[in-house]
Amino acid sequence: MRFYNNLYAGFVSILKDLKNFNPQYTAIFLVATCQLIHLLLLFKIIKLSTGMIILDFLSLSKYNILWIAIPVFIVLYIYYSGERINKILNEFEKKANNKRVIWQVAAMSSFIVPIIVFVALSTKK
């Protein structure tokens, strides 16, 4: 979770710069979305490399992803409690400025790049 904690702090700092009304909870949503994208990308790579279909019910309807997404959102909402948020953000603020910028770039790229790769793999036949 250290990677995702740093992503969380990176998202919070980006959202603060964008004057987001509630960066802590928006960052929870973004971290959960990143985790789901990473999971789906892993499933897609396994399917393409081995032919094994993991979670076959996901292909039946686009809404079946909610059976995985909603519990992930709930768990992360509980995980990122007020005390843990303060600890993560304090640790992030103690980092050097260049490391914080690197985590901000990593946060955005871990959100955008897997989507691009997933779409590229999905269109590949």
C-alpha positions as CSV (number, residue, x, y, z in Angstrom):
1,M,0.0,0.0,0.0
2,R,3.0,2.3,0.3
3,F,2.9,2.9,-3.5
4,Y,-0.8,3.7,-3.4
5,N,-0.4,5.9,-0.3
6,N,2.2,8.0,-2.2
7,L,-0.2,8.1,-5.2
8,Y,-2.9,9.3,-2.8
9,A,-0.7,12.1,-1.5
10,G,0.3,13.0,-5.1
11,F,-3.4,13.2,-6.1
12,V,-4.2,15.3,-3.1
13,S,-1.4,17.8,-3.8
14,I,-2.4,18.0,-7.5
15,L,-6.1,18.5,-6.5
16,K,-5.1,21.2,-4.0
17,D,-3.3,23.1,-6.7
18,L,-6.4,22.8,-8.9
19,K,-8.5,24.2,-6.0
20,N,-10.6,21.1,-5.7
21,F,-13.4,21.4,-3.2
22,N,-12.5,18.2,-1.3
23,P,-9.2,16.7,-2.5
24,Q,-9.1,14.0,0.2
25,Y,-12.2,12.1,-1.0
26,T,-11.6,12.8,-4.7
27,A,-8.1,11.3,-4.3
28,I,-9.7,8.2,-2.7
29,F,-11.8,7.8,-5.8
30,L,-8.8,8.3,-8.0
31,V,-6.7,5.7,-6.1
32,A,-9.6,3.2,-6.3
33,T,-9.9,3.8,-10.0
34,C,-6.2,3.3,-10.5
35,Q,-6.3,0.0,-8.6
36,L,-9.2,-1.2,-10.7
37,I,-7.5,-0.1,-13.9
38,H,-4.3,-1.9,-12.8
39,L,-6.3,-5.0,-11.9
40,L,-8.2,-5.1,-15.2
41,L,-5.0,-4.5,-17.2
42,L,-3.4,-7.5,-15.4
43,F,-6.5,-9.6,-16.3
44,K,-6.2,-8.5,-19.9
45,I,-2.5,-9.3,-20.1
46,I,-3.1,-12.7,-18.6
47,K,-5.9,-13.3,-21.1
48,L,-3.8,-12.3,-24.0
49,S,-0.8,-14.3,-23.0
50,T,-2.4,-17.5,-21.7
51,G,-5.9,-17.4,-23.1
52,M,-7.2,-17.9,-19.6
53,I,-10.3,-15.7,-18.8
54,I,-10.4,-14.4,-15.2
55,L,-13.7,-13.2,-13.9
56,D,-15.7,-14.2,-17.0
57,F,-18.8,-12.5,-15.7
58,L,-17.2,-9.1,-16.4
59,S,-17.6,-9.7,-20.1
60,L,-21.3,-10.2,-19.9
61,S,-22.2,-6.7,-19.0
62,K,-20.3,-3.4,-18.5
63,Y,-22.1,-2.9,-15.2
64,N,-20.7,-6.1,-13.7
65,I,-17.5,-4.2,-12.8
66,L,-19.6,-2.6,-10.1
67,W,-19.5,-5.9,-8.1
68,I,-15.7,-5.3,-7.8
69,A,-15.6,-1.5,-7.8
70,I,-18.1,-0.7,-5.0
71,P,-16.3,-2.9,-2.4
72,V,-13.0,-1.4,-3.4
73,F,-14.3,2.1,-2.9
74,I,-15.8,1.2,0.5
75,V,-12.6,-0.5,1.7
76,L,-10.5,2.5,0.6
77,Y,-12.9,4.9,2.2
78,I,-12.5,3.1,5.5
79,Y,-8.7,2.7,5.0
80,Y,-8.1,6.4,4.4
81,S,-9.5,7.5,7.8
82,G,-8.8,11.0,9.1
83,E,-5.8,9.9,11.2
84,R,-4.3,7.9,8.3
85,I,-4.8,10.8,5.9
86,N,-2.9,13.2,8.2
87,K,-0.1,10.7,8.6
88,I,0.3,10.1,4.8
89,L,0.1,13.8,4.0
90,N,2.6,14.7,6.7
91,E,5.1,12.1,5.4
92,F,4.5,13.3,1.9
93,E,5.2,17.0,2.9
94,K,8.5,15.9,4.5
95,K,9.8,14.6,1.2
96,A,12.0,16.8,-1.0
97,N,10.2,18.9,-3.5
98,N,11.6,17.0,-6.5
99,K,10.3,13.7,-5.0
100,R,6.9,15.2,-4.5
101,V,6.8,16.3,-8.1
102,I,7.9,12.8,-9.2
103,W,5.0,11.3,-7.2
104,Q,2.6,13.8,-8.8
105,V,3.8,12.7,-12.2
106,A,3.6,9.0,-11.2
107,A,0.0,9.6,-9.9
108,M,-1.1,11.1,-13.2
109,S,0.7,8.6,-15.3
110,S,-0.5,5.6,-13.3
111,F,-4.0,6.8,-14.1
112,I,-3.6,7.6,-17.8
113,V,-1.0,5.2,-19.1
114,P,-2.8,1.9,-18.0
115,I,-6.0,3.2,-19.6
116,I,-4.2,3.8,-22.9
117,V,-2.5,0.4,-22.7
118,F,-5.8,-1.3,-21.9
119,V,-7.6,0.3,-24.8
120,A,-4.7,-0.6,-27.1
121,L,-4.8,-4.2,-26.0
122,S,-8.6,-4.4,-26.3
123,T,-8.6,-3.2,-29.9
124,K,-5.8,-5.6,-30.8
125,K,-7.2,-8.8,-32.3
